[in-house]
């Protein structure tokens, strides 16, 4: 399979290494300042760019009917536009806030726990995410996904906010520490006890492998998908 990498930072380079090991060919590596490139050279594109260029990268792929896998966060105010364009052009698109196979299992665990806790209003929910200092957005897209999944099950919470919370708002603490690939913790706390669930990434390899697996899965398909489709979970 011929792969275009849209975004060639640390994650892009890790994806390249894994893709080549799995027998694929990387035919394009596009940096954030590259605007003139022929995406049709590729069978599939993997976007781990930056928020300011992600939408243009994705729509360029969709317009040229090149399936695109995006893991860039911080651009989701235009997600519905990308979905509508993909459906109009009959192309293929997956967005995930996190491609790690373990994190996607963690998402399902979080939903299950949120459903179990939904009527227990004595518990207050909070979240913490820790990432490397190069991460541009806060809170992480993964933390936002976790919070939104809790809110969807909750009769108590209707919003999340960075560093602040109240009776209806889940507080998310974001920390930036050198060389931390990603740690996410969801906490339920009452006067009598505390329940935590946590996912700790040890390297970027898990994120990169999941993105390549998603690219392999989407080949030949049309539509808008999620990692639940790729992994057949949820």
N, C-alpha and C positions, 0 to 999 in steps of 0.2 A: 504494500500500500504506500502511495506517495503522500507524505504529510507536509503541510505548511505550519510552521510555528510562528504565531503572531504574538510577539513578545519574546525576547531572547535574553532575559535575565537569568538568575539562578534557577528558577523553576523551568524556564524554557530549555536551558542546557541539560537539566536533569531529565526532562521528558525526552529530549533528543537521545540521550544515552540509552534509556529504556526502550524507546522505539526501535533503535538500531539493533539492540540485543534481541528484540522480538521479530526481527526480520524485515522491518519497514525501512523505507528510504525517506530522508528528510530533504525535500526539494526546495524549500524556501525557509529562510530565517529572517524575520522582519523585526527590526528594532522600532522603538517608539517614534522615531523621527522619519521613518521610511513611509512615504505616501504613495509612491508609484511602483506597483508590483503586479504581476500577473497571477492572480489566485487560481486561475484555471489550470495551472501546472499541477495542482494538487488534487488528490482524491478526497481528502478531508483536511480541515484546518483545526488547529488547537490554539485557542486564544488565552494566553496568560499575560496580557499587556498591562496597560494602566487605565484608570477610569476615563480619562479624557479622550482616549482613542478607541476604547472597546466597542462602542456602538457602531462606529464607522467600519471597524474591522468585521464585525458580525454581519452588518447589512451588506457589505461588499461580498462576503461569502454567499449570503442568501440570494442576492441578486444574480449571482453567477452559478447558482445551484450546486455550490460546494458545501457539503455537510460541515457544520461547525460546532465544535465543543468549546464552551467558554467557562473559564473559572475566574475571570476578572470580577472583582466586586467593586461597589461604589458607583455603578452606573444604572442601577435598577429602576430609577424613575422613568427610564425609556424601555423597560423590558416588554411591556405590552405592545409597544410599537414593533419591536423585533418579532414578537410572536405573530402579530397580524401580518407582517410582511412575509414571514416564513410560510404562513398558511396561504397567502395570496400567490406566492411564487412556487408553491409546492416543493419547497426545499426541506432541509432537515437541520434541527437545532437542538442542542442540549445546553442548558445553563445549570450549574450547580455551585453553591457557595463553597463546597468542599468535595473533592473527588476521591478522597481516601475511602477505601472499602470499609475500614473500621469506623470512620466517622458516620457513614451512612447507616451502619448498624446502630450507632449511638443515637442518631436522629430517631430511629424507630423506638429505641429504648426510652428516649426522652418523651415521645408521644404517649407511650404506654404508661409511664409513670405519671405524666400530667393528667391522663384520664383517671387514674386511680386516686389522685390527690385532689381532683376537681371540686369535691364537695367538702373538703377538710379546710375550712377557711382559717383555722387557727395557725396554719403554716404560711409563712411568708417566703416568697421565691426571690432568689437573687442569682446572678450569674457573673462569672469572671472569665475573661479570656486573656491569654498571654501570648504574644508573638514577638518575632525579631524586630529590631529597630528600623528595618527598611520597609516595613509594612506601612502603606500610605493611609489606609482608612481605619477608623475606629468608631464603634466596635466592629469586629470582624463580621464578614457576611455569614460565617458559621454561627456566631453568637446571635445574630439577628434571626436566622432561621430557627434556632433553638427557642428563642423568646417567642417568636410568632407561633410556633407549634404549641407552646404552653398556653398562650393567649387563646388559641383556637379551641382548647379544651376547657378553659377556665370560666367560671361564673364570677370570679373575683377580679381578674386582671383584664385590662382593655388596651394597655400600651406598655412600651418599654422606653427607657431613657438612659443615656450615658451618664453614669456616676450618680444619678439621682433616682429615688423611688418614693412611692407613697402607697396608700392602701389599694390603688388600682393600677399602679405603674411598677413594672419590674425593673430594678436597677441593674445595669450592666457595667462592671468595672473592666477597663481595658488597660493592660500593662504592656510596655514595650521593653524587652530585655534582649541583649545581644545573643544571637545564635539560638533562639528558642523557635522551633518550627511551628508549634501551635499546641496550646493546652486550653481546654474548655471544661468548666465546672458549673454544674447546675445544683443549687442548694435549696432545700426546703427546711426551714427552721421554725420551731415552735418553742414555747417556754420549757418543754420537757425533753425535747430531743432534736436532732439534726439528721437529715438524710442528704447525702451527696451522691451524684453520679459524675464521672469524670472521664474524659478522653485525653490522653497525652500522646502526641506524635513525637517520635524519636528522631526522625529524619524527614526530608522532603520526598523520599522515595515512594511513600504510600500515596501521596497526592498525585505524583507523576504517573505511577502505575495505573491508578484509577482513571486518569484522563486518557491514557493510551487504550485501556480496555474499552472505555466509552467510545473512542474513535473507531476501534475495531467493530464494535457492536452496531454503530449507526450506519456503517457502509451499506449502500443500497436501499436505505429506508427513506421515507418522507414523513414529516410531521415534527411536532414539538414534544420532546421527551424529558424525562428526569432520570436521575441515577437509580430510582426505584425500578424504572423500566429496565435499565441495563442489568441490574442485579436480581430482578424478579422478586422484590421484597415489598412489604407494605400493602 
